[in-house]
Amino acid sequence: MSEQQILVLDPTGSDPDAEHQALRERGPATLVDILGVRAWSVSDPALLKHLLTSKDVSKDGRSHWPAFAETVATWPLALWVAVENMFTAYGKDHSRLRRMVAPALSARRTAALQADIEALVDGILDALPAGETVDLREHLAYPLPIAVIGKLMGVHADQRAELRTVVDNVFATHLSAQEQAANTAALYSLLDVLIETKRTEPGEDMASLLIATRDEEDGSALSHAELRDTLLLMISAGYETTVNVIDQAITTLLTDPQQLAHIREGRCTWQDVVEETLRHQPAVKHLPLRYARTDIPLPDGRTIKAGEAILASYAAANRHPDWHKEADRFDATRPSKEHLAFGHGVHFCLGAPLARLEVATALRMLFERFPDAQLATERTALKRLPSLISNGHASVPVRLRPMSGR
């Protein structure tokens, strides 16, 4: 494939549906330019599942991407490939790091958070001004997951606003390499403060547990870089993606009254709405990066060569016509809502049960409290986040109309 045929992904994410359609039309995989880096975007779900479970594909750029060193020096998305945590680990390193954090997000511990999450949502809804227009991304979708992950990780309320700002910028792909480098420095500075705070004032939280594990074992189980980057991963993945799913679900329900009718008339559940949102509008559109460890033949006769980068294009794959009938249509009653929103294989998102619980609870309680809520603008007028990674809106203005008698 010649350089002229490479599809340049829009860093502002202005029209993702058209871009994802273009990817699918180019076959199971196609070469793309992602902020100056060439990678194979994979949008065919069968091929993507295969690559996500293949030992011939790694997430460790230091070991398996010849272009790693020269790329991270100038690439705006360097942090996505340079962090040292389970997100970029391969083989035994990945198993070791995942095993250390998995207990905090077990199904049992997640289920035990139900009452706490309901109480948080109730308090958030109490603070919303009924009868007025409110940005529900800012005043519901954000505060809930930040509060939940903040409690799990031991991030004090007065630290969350600063962390949110820098984490949001990690997902922004319109910033220059210099702006992202400055943001990364600010992010690590805040994480270092968190580590020192929890080291001197430990609590019953995951950050304290990870720090204690490192200190007690003299760093043999977890290096300082791995500790810091694991905290970064859990905090950022613990809220940013959930924000987007709440955002997209609310937006869809307020622009498609039939879906709310399905719920209210018993044809589907809130869990169905969550799964269909994850399929139709996943929180992450593209996830950088993976790397071929050997030559990988493609179904159309081309080859992903050893050392080349691979981009998992989850949003495009979720709507592939070979996977779902009328894939572009949101339908919470569809029998199969399979998706790749949480990844696949050994890197499947540990926080998936928690995210599902938070989104379903937020939606149920919002529409119980405000059954006649209305989107305050046309859906087409909503501004998208400037990102080819994060799939959400800059704001979701909603006119709130409370249940009579409340």
C-alpha positions in Angstrom: 0.0 0.0 0.0 1.4 3.4 -1.0 1.8 6.3 1.4 -0.9 8.2 -0.5 -3.4 5.6 0.4 -2.9 5.7 4.1 -5.9 7.1 6.0 -5.0 10.0 8.3 -7.1 9.7 11.4 -8.7 13.0 12.5 -7.1 14.1 15.8 -10.1 16.2 16.7 -12.5 13.3 16.3 -15.0 15.5 14.5 -16.9 12.8 12.5 -16.1 9.4 13.9 -19.0 7.5 12.3 -17.8 8.5 8.8 -14.2 7.7 9.7 -15.1 4.2 11.1 -17.1 3.5 8.0 -14.1 4.4 5.8 -12.0 2.0 7.9 -14.4 -0.9 7.4 -14.6 -0.2 3.7 -10.8 -0.6 3.4 -11.0 -4.2 4.6 -10.2 -6.1 7.8 -7.2 -4.0 8.5 -5.8 -0.9 6.9 -2.8 1.4 7.3 -3.5 4.7 9.1 -1.6 7.7 10.3 -2.2 8.4 14.0 -0.6 11.7 14.7 2.3 11.0 12.5 2.7 7.3 13.5 1.9 4.6 11.0 -0.2 1.7 12.3 -2.5 -1.0 11.1 -6.1 -0.1 12.2 -8.1 -3.3 12.7 -11.8 -2.9 12.3 -12.9 -6.5 11.5 -14.2 -8.0 14.8 -13.1 -11.6 14.0 -9.6 -10.5 13.1 -9.4 -8.1 16.0 -10.4 -10.8 18.5 -7.7 -13.1 17.0 -5.0 -10.5 17.3 -6.0 -9.5 20.8 -5.6 -13.1 22.0 -2.5 -14.0 19.9 0.9 -14.4 21.5 2.3 -13.0 18.3 0.9 -9.6 19.3 2.4 -7.6 22.2 1.7 -4.3 24.0 5.3 -3.9 25.1 6.7 -1.3 22.8 10.1 -1.2 24.4 10.6 -4.9 23.5 8.6 -5.3 20.3 8.4 -2.0 18.5 11.7 -0.9 16.8 10.4 2.6 16.4 9.7 3.0 20.1 12.7 5.1 21.2 12.5 7.6 18.3 8.7 7.8 18.5 8.2 8.6 22.2 10.6 11.5 22.0 8.2 13.5 19.8 4.8 11.8 19.7 1.9 13.5 21.4 0.6 10.1 22.5 3.9 8.9 23.9 2.4 8.3 27.4 0.0 5.7 25.9 2.9 3.5 24.9 5.6 4.5 27.4 3.8 3.9 30.7 5.1 0.9 32.8 2.0 -0.9 34.0 -0.2 -3.8 32.9 -1.6 -1.7 30.1 1.7 -2.0 28.2 3.0 -5.2 29.7 3.4 -8.6 27.9 3.6 -12.1 29.1 4.7 -12.8 32.7 5.0 -9.1 33.5 1.4 -8.5 32.5 0.3 -11.4 34.7 2.3 -10.2 37.7 0.9 -6.6 37.5 -2.7 -7.6 36.8 -2.6 -10.1 39.7 -1.7 -7.2 42.1 -4.7 -5.1 41.3 -7.4 -7.6 40.4 -8.6 -8.2 44.0 -9.6 -4.6 44.3 -12.0 -5.0 41.4 -13.4 -8.4 42.1 -17.1 -9.2 41.4 -17.7 -9.5 45.1 -16.2 -6.2 46.0 -17.9 -4.5 43.1 -21.3 -5.8 44.1 -20.7 -4.6 47.7 -20.5 -1.1 46.3 -24.1 -1.0 45.1 -25.4 0.8 48.2 -22.6 3.3 48.1 -23.1 4.1 44.5 -26.8 4.6 44.9 -26.1 7.0 47.8 -23.7 8.9 45.7 -26.1 9.2 42.7 -28.9 10.2 45.1 -26.8 13.0 46.5 -25.7 14.2 43.0 -29.3 14.3 41.8 -30.4 16.1 44.9 -28.0 18.9 44.0 -29.4 19.3 40.4 -31.7 22.3 40.0 -35.1 20.9 38.8 -36.7 22.9 36.1 -33.4 24.2 34.8 -31.0 23.2 32.1 -28.0 21.3 33.4 -24.9 19.9 31.8 -25.3 16.2 32.9 -21.8 15.3 31.7 -20.3 17.8 34.1 -22.8 17.3 36.9 -23.6 13.6 36.8 -21.4 11.7 34.4 -18.2 13.1 35.9 -18.8 13.3 39.7 -20.0 9.8 40.1 -17.1 7.7 38.8 -14.6 10.2 40.1 -16.0 9.8 43.6 -16.1 6.0 43.3 -12.6 5.6 42.0 -11.4 8.3 44.4 -12.6 6.2 47.3 -11.2 3.0 46.0 -7.8 4.5 45.4 -7.7 6.8 48.4 -7.6 10.1 46.4 -8.9 12.8 48.7 -11.7 15.0 47.4 -9.5 18.1 47.3 -7.0 16.2 45.0 -9.5 15.0 42.4 -10.0 18.3 40.5 -6.4 18.7 39.6 -6.0 15.0 38.7 -9.1 15.2 36.5 -7.7 18.1 34.5 -4.4 16.3 33.7 -6.1 12.9 33.1 -8.6 14.5 30.7 -5.7 15.9 28.7 -4.2 12.5 28.4 -7.2 11.5 26.2 -7.1 14.8 24.2 -5.4 14.2 20.9 -5.4 17.7 19.5 -2.6 18.9 21.8 1.0 19.2 20.6 3.8 17.0 21.8 5.1 19.9 23.9 1.7 20.4 25.5 1.4 16.7 26.2 4.9 16.6 27.7 4.0 19.4 30.1 0.8 17.7 31.0 2.6 14.4 31.7 5.1 16.2 34.0 2.2 17.8 35.9 0.4 14.4 36.1 3.4 12.6 37.5 4.0 15.4 40.0 0.4 14.9 41.3 0.9 11.2 41.5 4.1 11.6 43.4 2.3 13.8 45.9 -0.4 11.1 46.2 2.2 8.4 46.8 4.0 10.4 49.5 0.6 11.2 51.2 -0.5 7.6 51.3 3.0 6.5 52.4 2.8 8.8 55.5 -1.0 8.5 56.0 -2.0 5.0 54.7 -5.6 4.0 54.6 -7.9 1.1 53.6 -7.5 1.8 49.9 -5.7 0.4 46.8 -3.1 3.1 46.6 -2.0 2.4 50.2 -1.9 -1.4 49.5 0.2 -1.0 46.4 2.6 1.3 48.2 2.9 -1.0 51.1 3.6 -3.9 48.8 6.4 -2.1 47.1 8.0 -0.8 50.3 7.8 -4.1 52.2 9.3 -6.1 49.4 12.0 -3.5 48.6 10.6 -2.9 45.1 11.1 -6.5 44.0 7.4 -7.0 43.2 6.8 -3.5 41.9 9.2 -0.8 40.7 8.6 2.9 41.4 7.7 3.5 37.8 5.3 0.5 37.8 3.7 1.8 41.0 3.2 5.3 39.7 1.9 4.1 36.3 -0.4 1.6 37.9 -2.0 4.3 40.0 -2.3 6.4 36.8 -4.0 3.5 35.0 -6.5 2.7 37.7 -7.4 6.4 38.3 -7.8 7.3 34.7 -9.4 4.2 33.4 -11.6 4.1 36.5 -13.5 7.3 35.6 -12.8 8.7 32.1 -14.3 5.8 30.2 -17.3 5.5 32.5 -18.0 9.3 32.0 -18.3 8.7 28.3 -20.7 5.8 28.6 -23.0 7.7 30.9 -22.8 10.7 28.5 -23.6 8.6 25.5 -26.4 6.6 27.1 -28.2 9.8 28.3 -27.8 11.4 24.9 -29.2 8.4 23.1 -32.2 7.9 25.5 -33.1 11.6 25.2 -33.1 11.5 21.4 -34.8 8.1 20.9 -37.9 8.0 23.1 -38.6 4.4 21.9 -35.7 3.2 23.9 -37.0 4.7 27.1 -40.4 3.2 26.3 -38.8 -0.2 25.9 -37.5 0.1 29.5 -40.6 1.4 31.0 -42.8 -1.2 29.3 -40.5 -4.1 30.3 -39.1 -5.0 26.9 -35.5 -4.5 28.2 -33.6 -3.6 31.3 -31.1 -0.9 32.2 -28.4 -3.5 31.8 -29.5 -3.9 28.2 -29.2 -0.2 27.7 -25.7 -0.2 29.1 -24.6 -3.1 26.9 -26.1 -1.5 23.7 -24.4 1.8 24.5 -21.1 0.0 24.9 -21.7 -1.6 21.5 -23.1 1.4 19.7 -21.0 4.2 21.3 -18.0 2.6 23.2 -16.1 4.9 25.5 -12.9 4.4 23.5 -12.8 4.6 19.7 -9.2 3.6 19.1 -6.7 2.2 21.6 -3.0 2.7 20.9 -1.0 0.5 20.5 0.0 -3.1 19.9 2.9 -4.6 18.0 3.4 -7.6 15.8 6.1 -9.9 17.1 6.2 -11.9 13.9 4.8 -11.5 10.4 1.0 -11.8 10.5 -0.8 -12.7 7.3 -4.1 -10.9 6.8 -7.3 -12.4 5.2 -6.9 -10.3 2.0 -3.3 -11.4 1.3 -1.4 -8.5 2.9 0.9 -8.9 5.9 1.4 -7.0 9.1 5.2 -7.3 9.3 7.1 -8.0 12.5 7.7 -4.8 14.5 4.7 -2.9 12.9 2.2 -1.1 15.1 -1.4 -2.2 15.4 -4.3 0.0 16.4 -7.4 -1.6 17.9 -10.3 0.3 16.4 -13.1 -0.9 18.8 -15.8 1.5 17.7 -15.5 0.6 14.1 -15.4 -3.2 14.9 -18.5 -2.9 17.2 -20.6 -1.7 14.3 -19.3 -4.1 11.6 -22.2 -5.4 9.5 -20.8 -8.9 9.6 -21.3 -8.9 13.4 -24.6 -7.2 14.0 -27.7 -6.7 11.8 -28.5 -3.0 11.3 -25.3 -2.3 13.3 -25.6 1.5 13.1 -29.0 1.5 14.8 -29.2 1.6 18.6 -31.6 -1.0 19.8 -31.6 -2.0 23.5 -33.9 -5.0 22.7 -31.5 -6.6 20.2 -30.9 -10.2 21.2 -27.1 -10.0 20.8 -25.2 -6.9 22.0 -21.7 -8.4 21.9 -19.0 -5.8 21.7 -15.3 -5.1 22.3 -15.8 -1.9 24.4 -13.8 -3.5 27.3 -11.2 -5.1 25.0 -10.7 -8.9 24.7 -8.3 -11.5 25.9 -5.8 -11.1 28.7 -6.1 -7.3 28.6 -9.9 -7.3 29.1 -10.7 -4.4 31.4 -10.7 -5.3 35.1 -13.1 -2.5 35.9 -15.8 -3.6 33.5 -18.2 -4.9 36.3 -17.8 -1.6 38.2 -18.4 0.5 35.1 -21.5 -1.4 34.2 -22.8 -1.0 37.8 -22.2 2.7 37.9 -23.7 3.4 34.5 -26.9 1.3 35.1 -27.4 2.9 38.5 -26.9 6.4 37.3 -29.4 5.9 34.4 -32.0 4.2 36.5 -32.0 6.8 39.2 -31.8 9.8 36.8 -34.9 8.8 34.8 -36.8 7.8 38.0 -36.1 11.3 39.4 -36.5 13.1 36.1 -38.8 11.0 33.8 -39.5 13.9 31.5 -36.0 15.2 31.0 -35.3 16.6 27.6 -32.1 17.3 25.7 -31.7 21.1 25.5 -30.3 21.1 22.0 -30.3 18.9 18.9 -28.0 15.9 19.1 -26.2 17.1 16.0 -25.4 20.3 17.8 -23.5 18.6 20.6 -19.8 19.3 20.3 -17.6 16.2 20.4 -14.5 15.8 22.6 -11.4 16.7 20.6 -10.1 13.2 20.6 -9.6 10.2 18.4 -9.5 8.0 21.5 -12.2 9.3 23.9 -15.8 9.0 22.7 -17.9 11.6 24.4 -19.3 15.2 24.2 -17.9 18.4 25.5 -21.3 18.9 27.3 -24.7 17.3 27.5 -27.2 20.1 28.3 -30.5 18.7 29.6 -33.7 20.4 30.8 -34.7 18.6 34.0 -38.4 18.0 34.8 -38.8 16.2 38.1 -41.4 13.5 38.9 -44.5 15.2 40.1 -44.7 15.3 43.9 -41.0 15.0 44.4 
